[in-house]
Amino acid sequence: MDMVERYIAAVQRELPEDKRDDIGRELKANILDQIEALEAQQGQFNDSDVSSLLISMGHPRDVAITYYPPKPLIASSLMRLYASTLYMVLGVLFVISVIEVTSTWLGGSSMGIIRFVFAIASDFINSAFFAFSAITISFAVMSRSQTNENKPRTCRWSPEKLPTASKSWQHIGLDNIFTDLATLLFLILLIWYPLWRNDSNSLFSTEALQILRWFTPVIGVAVVHSLWQLRVRLWSASMLWLNIGVNTAFLVVSLILMQTQVLQIETLPTLDDWGINVAQYGINTILIAVAVISSYEVIRDARRIRRL
């Protein structure tokens, strides 16, 4: 039985010290029971058979994990929120990096396309490294504060106050909420970033910039609406009406911007006529996409209200 003892000792080395004796006794009893059962079936049981049995049980490290699973850095109950938060923050940081480098480029800095891309990547990586570390540490601390994630929740709740059994479309996914938040924050940064930097070189024409700044309160309402969704996670009639109002406003402003010169040509000295035309075509394509998506969501939410 020396082979069994060595196997148990190898498993115990992978365990916390205060768990080794109890798990070692339980594992030994389990192995001896299996040996006894096999001896009763086939009679003679030699060292080769013991070796085959231990191999079938698995590597000592794998067996130790089955008895004492390691605690994840981020608790499973927080993993979806962690991933969504990381996605949103990194998305916003990427937008900030693009705006910063683009402002430097439009301000007269001479750089080719390769240097431009590398400048964006370098600025984003520096910011993303700090953000990733800060968010991960924060969620790890939150995970450690939970003494047992499988422990029943002690917060006060009542079955009578739970929402009615909902249709599948009424559930609001975290991915959708954080995608909307990242998009809205992107718009706010794009509109107001030059003002925060005391930089008069905006990508937008004066008329387009004035329209977008007047439209900022609607974006703020949309941000609050997304945070409300994050708290409730279920579409209601009032939330659908508000969503219709927000999307209608996006539809109207996109149609207005289609009738104006959105880009400020004077701030694009490094682009030739072909590049300027491509940029304007891209802006118009984005506005058409916004109008189509907003129209679809208005019609979709109106139909959903009728189903409630």
C-alpha positions as CSV (number, residue, x, y, z in Angstrom):
1,M,0.0,0.0,0.0
2,D,3.0,2.3,-0.2
3,M,1.8,3.4,-3.6
4,V,-1.5,4.5,-2.1
5,E,0.2,6.4,0.7
6,R,2.4,8.2,-1.8
7,Y,-0.6,9.1,-3.9
8,I,-2.5,10.5,-0.9
9,A,0.6,12.5,0.2
10,A,0.8,14.0,-3.3
11,V,-2.9,15.0,-3.2
12,Q,-2.4,16.5,0.3
13,R,0.5,18.7,-0.9
14,E,-2.0,20.5,-3.2
15,L,-4.3,21.3,-0.3
16,P,-4.4,23.9,2.4
17,E,-2.7,22.7,5.6
18,D,-5.8,22.7,7.7
19,K,-7.7,20.5,5.1
20,R,-5.0,17.9,4.5
21,D,-5.7,15.4,7.3
22,D,-9.5,15.3,6.8
23,I,-9.4,15.0,3.1
24,G,-6.5,12.5,3.3
25,R,-8.5,10.2,5.5
26,E,-11.6,10.5,3.3
27,L,-9.5,9.8,0.1
28,K,-7.8,6.8,1.7
29,A,-11.1,5.3,2.8
30,N,-12.4,5.9,-0.8
31,I,-9.4,4.2,-2.4
32,L,-9.4,1.2,0.1
33,D,-13.1,0.7,-0.6
34,Q,-12.5,0.5,-4.3
35,I,-9.6,-1.9,-3.9
36,E,-11.7,-4.1,-1.6
37,A,-14.5,-4.1,-4.2
38,L,-12.1,-5.0,-7.1
39,E,-10.5,-7.7,-5.0
40,A,-13.9,-9.2,-4.4
41,Q,-14.6,-9.2,-8.2
42,Q,-11.3,-10.5,-9.6
43,G,-9.5,-12.0,-6.6
44,Q,-5.8,-11.2,-6.7
45,F,-5.0,-7.5,-6.7
46,N,-1.3,-6.6,-7.3
47,D,0.7,-3.4,-7.6
48,S,0.0,-3.1,-11.3
49,D,-3.8,-3.1,-10.6
50,V,-3.3,-0.5,-7.8
51,S,-1.4,1.7,-10.3
52,S,-4.1,1.4,-12.9
53,L,-6.8,2.3,-10.3
54,L,-4.8,5.4,-9.2
55,I,-4.3,6.5,-12.8
56,S,-8.0,6.1,-13.4
57,M,-8.7,8.4,-10.4
58,G,-6.6,11.2,-12.1
59,H,-3.5,13.3,-11.4
60,P,-3.2,14.2,-7.7
61,R,-3.5,17.9,-8.5
62,D,-6.9,17.2,-10.3
63,V,-8.1,15.1,-7.4
64,A,-7.2,17.9,-4.9
65,I,-9.2,20.4,-6.9
66,T,-12.3,18.1,-6.7
67,Y,-12.0,18.0,-2.9
68,Y,-11.1,21.7,-2.5
69,P,-11.8,23.9,-5.6
70,P,-9.7,27.0,-5.8
71,K,-11.5,30.3,-5.2
72,P,-11.7,32.4,-8.4
73,L,-10.3,35.9,-8.4
74,I,-13.7,37.2,-9.4
75,A,-16.8,35.6,-7.9
76,S,-19.0,34.0,-10.5
77,S,-21.9,36.1,-9.3
78,L,-20.0,39.2,-10.3
79,M,-18.4,37.9,-13.5
80,R,-21.0,39.3,-15.9
81,L,-21.0,42.7,-14.3
82,Y,-17.2,42.6,-14.3
83,A,-17.0,41.8,-18.0
84,S,-19.6,44.4,-18.9
85,T,-17.9,47.1,-16.8
86,L,-14.5,46.3,-18.3
87,Y,-16.0,46.4,-21.8
88,M,-17.6,49.8,-21.3
89,V,-14.6,51.4,-19.7
90,L,-12.1,50.1,-22.3
91,G,-14.5,51.2,-25.0
92,V,-14.6,54.8,-23.6
93,L,-10.8,54.9,-23.1
94,F,-10.3,53.8,-26.7
95,V,-12.6,56.7,-27.8
96,I,-10.6,59.1,-25.7
97,S,-7.4,57.9,-27.2
98,V,-8.7,58.3,-30.8
99,I,-10.0,61.8,-30.0
100,E,-6.7,62.9,-28.4
101,V,-4.5,61.6,-31.2
102,T,-6.9,62.9,-33.9
103,S,-6.9,66.4,-32.3
104,T,-3.1,66.4,-32.3
105,W,-3.1,65.3,-35.9
106,L,-5.6,67.9,-37.0
107,G,-3.7,70.5,-35.0
108,G,-0.9,70.3,-37.5
109,S,1.2,67.5,-36.2
110,S,2.9,65.7,-39.1
111,M,2.4,61.9,-38.9
112,G,1.7,59.2,-41.4
113,I,-1.1,56.7,-41.2
114,I,1.2,54.1,-39.6
115,R,2.4,56.5,-36.9
116,F,-1.2,57.6,-36.4
117,V,-2.3,54.1,-35.7
118,F,0.6,53.3,-33.4
119,A,0.0,56.6,-31.5
120,I,-3.6,55.5,-30.8
121,A,-2.6,52.0,-29.8
122,S,0.2,53.3,-27.5
123,D,-2.1,55.8,-25.8
124,F,-4.9,53.3,-25.4
125,I,-2.7,50.5,-24.0
126,N,-1.3,52.8,-21.3
127,S,-4.8,53.8,-20.2
128,A,-6.2,50.3,-20.6
129,F,-3.5,48.7,-18.4
130,F,-4.3,51.0,-15.5
131,A,-8.1,50.6,-16.0
132,F,-7.9,46.8,-16.3
133,S,-5.8,46.6,-13.1
134,A,-8.1,49.0,-11.1
135,I,-11.3,47.3,-12.2
136,T,-9.9,43.8,-11.6
137,I,-8.6,44.7,-8.1
138,S,-11.9,46.4,-7.2
139,F,-14.0,43.3,-8.2
140,A,-11.5,41.0,-6.5
141,V,-12.0,43.0,-3.2
142,M,-15.8,42.8,-3.7
143,S,-15.5,39.0,-4.3
144,R,-13.5,38.5,-1.1
145,S,-16.1,40.5,0.9
146,Q,-18.6,37.8,0.1
147,T,-18.0,35.2,2.7
148,N,-19.8,32.5,0.7
149,E,-21.3,33.2,-2.8
150,N,-23.6,30.2,-2.5
151,K,-25.0,31.5,0.8
152,P,-28.7,32.5,0.4
153,R,-29.2,36.2,0.1
154,T,-30.2,37.9,3.4
155,C,-31.6,41.1,1.8
156,R,-35.3,41.7,2.4
157,W,-37.5,40.6,-0.4
158,S,-41.0,39.3,-0.8
159,P,-42.3,36.8,-3.4
160,E,-45.4,39.0,-3.7
161,K,-43.4,41.9,-4.9
162,L,-41.6,40.0,-7.7
163,P,-42.5,41.2,-11.2
164,T,-45.0,39.3,-13.2
165,A,-43.8,36.4,-15.3
166,S,-42.4,38.2,-18.3
167,K,-42.0,37.5,-22.0
168,S,-38.6,36.7,-23.2
169,W,-38.1,40.1,-24.9
170,Q,-38.8,42.0,-21.6
171,H,-35.5,40.9,-20.1
172,I,-32.8,43.5,-20.6
173,G,-29.4,42.0,-21.0
174,L,-26.3,43.6,-19.4
175,D,-24.5,43.5,-22.7
176,N,-27.2,45.7,-24.3
177,I,-27.2,48.1,-21.4
178,F,-23.4,48.6,-21.3
179,T,-23.2,48.8,-25.1
180,D,-25.7,51.7,-25.0
181,L,-23.8,53.4,-22.2
182,A,-20.5,53.2,-24.0
183,T,-22.1,54.6,-27.2
184,L,-23.7,57.5,-25.3
185,L,-20.5,58.3,-23.4
186,F,-18.7,58.2,-26.8
187,L,-21.1,60.8,-28.2
188,I,-20.7,63.1,-25.1
189,L,-16.9,62.9,-25.4
190,L,-16.9,63.5,-29.1
191,I,-19.1,66.6,-28.7
192,W,-17.6,68.3,-25.7
193,Y,-14.0,67.1,-25.7
194,P,-12.6,70.1,-27.6
195,L,-14.2,72.4,-25.1
196,W,-12.7,70.5,-22.1
197,R,-9.3,70.7,-23.8
198,N,-9.7,74.4,-24.6
199,D,-9.2,73.4,-28.2
200,S,-11.1,75.3,-30.9
201,N,-10.3,72.7,-33.6
202,S,-13.5,70.6,-33.6
203,L,-14.2,68.0,-36.2
204,F,-17.7,69.4,-36.6
205,S,-18.9,72.5,-38.3
206,T,-20.2,75.4,-36.2
207,E,-23.8,74.6,-37.2
208,A,-23.5,70.9,-36.6
209,L,-21.7,71.4,-33.3
210,Q,-24.4,73.8,-32.0
211,I,-27.1,71.2,-32.9
212,L,-25.2,68.4,-31.1
213,R,-24.6,70.5,-28.0
214,W,-28.3,71.4,-27.8
215,F,-28.9,67.7,-28.2
216,T,-26.7,66.8,-25.2
217,P,-29.6,66.9,-22.6
218,V,-31.3,64.2,-24.6
219,I,-28.1,62.1,-24.4
220,G,-28.1,62.7,-20.7
221,V,-31.6,61.5,-20.4
222,A,-30.6,58.4,-22.4
223,V,-27.7,57.7,-19.9
224,V,-30.1,58.0,-17.0
225,H,-32.5,55.7,-18.8
226,S,-29.7,53.1,-19.3
227,L,-28.8,53.3,-15.6
228,W,-32.5,52.7,-14.8
229,Q,-32.5,49.7,-17.0
230,L,-29.4,48.4,-15.2
231,R,-31.3,48.6,-11.9
232,V,-34.7,47.2,-13.1
233,R,-33.5,44.8,-15.9
234,L,-37.1,44.5,-17.2
235,W,-39.0,46.5,-19.8
236,S,-42.1,48.2,-18.5
237,A,-44.6,50.4,-20.4
238,S,-43.1,53.6,-18.9
239,M,-39.6,52.5,-19.9
240,L,-40.7,51.7,-23.4
241,W,-42.4,55.1,-23.8
242,L,-39.2,56.8,-22.6
243,N,-37.2,54.7,-25.0
244,I,-39.5,55.7,-27.8
245,G,-39.0,59.4,-26.9
246,V,-35.2,59.0,-26.9
247,N,-35.1,57.2,-30.2
248,T,-37.4,59.7,-31.8
249,A,-35.1,62.5,-30.8
250,F,-32.1,60.6,-32.2
251,L,-34.1,60.1,-35.5
252,V,-35.0,63.8,-35.7
253,V,-31.4,65.0,-35.0
254,S,-29.9,62.6,-37.5
255,L,-32.3,63.8,-40.2
256,I,-31.4,67.4,-39.4
257,L,-27.7,66.7,-39.5
258,M,-28.1,65.1,-42.9
259,Q,-29.2,68.5,-44.3
260,T,-26.1,70.3,-42.9
261,Q,-22.4,70.2,-43.5
262,V,-21.3,68.1,-40.5
263,L,-17.5,68.3,-40.8
264,Q,-15.5,71.5,-40.6
265,I,-13.4,71.4,-43.7
266,E,-10.9,74.0,-42.3
267,T,-9.8,71.6,-39.6
268,L,-8.8,68.9,-42.2
269,P,-5.7,70.4,-43.8
270,T,-3.9,67.1,-44.0
271,L,-6.6,65.5,-46.2
272,D,-7.0,66.0,-49.9
273,D,-10.3,66.4,-51.7
274,W,-10.8,62.6,-52.0
275,G,-10.1,62.1,-48.3
276,I,-12.6,64.8,-47.3
277,N,-15.2,63.3,-49.6
278,V,-14.7,59.9,-48.0
279,A,-15.0,61.4,-44.5
280,Q,-18.2,63.2,-45.4
281,Y,-19.6,60.0,-47.0
282,G,-18.7,58.1,-43.9
283,I,-20.5,60.6,-41.7
284,N,-23.6,60.5,-43.8
285,T,-23.6,56.7,-43.7
286,I,-23.4,56.8,-39.9
287,L,-26.4,59.3,-39.8
288,I,-28.4,57.0,-42.1
289,A,-27.6,54.0,-39.9
290,V,-28.7,56.0,-36.8
291,A,-31.9,57.0,-38.4
292,V,-32.7,53.4,-39.5
293,I,-31.9,51.9,-36.1
294,S,-33.9,54.6,-34.3
295,S,-36.9,54.1,-36.5
296,Y,-36.7,50.3,-36.0
297,E,-36.6,50.7,-32.2
298,V,-39.5,53.2,-32.2
299,I,-41.7,50.7,-34.2
300,R,-40.5,47.8,-32.1
301,D,-41.2,49.5,-28.8
302,A,-44.6,50.7,-30.0
303,R,-45.5,47.1,-30.8
304,R,-44.2,45.9,-27.5
305,I,-46.4,48.4,-25.6
306,R,-49.4,46.9,-27.3
307,R,-48.5,43.4,-26.1
308,L,-48.2,44.5,-22.5
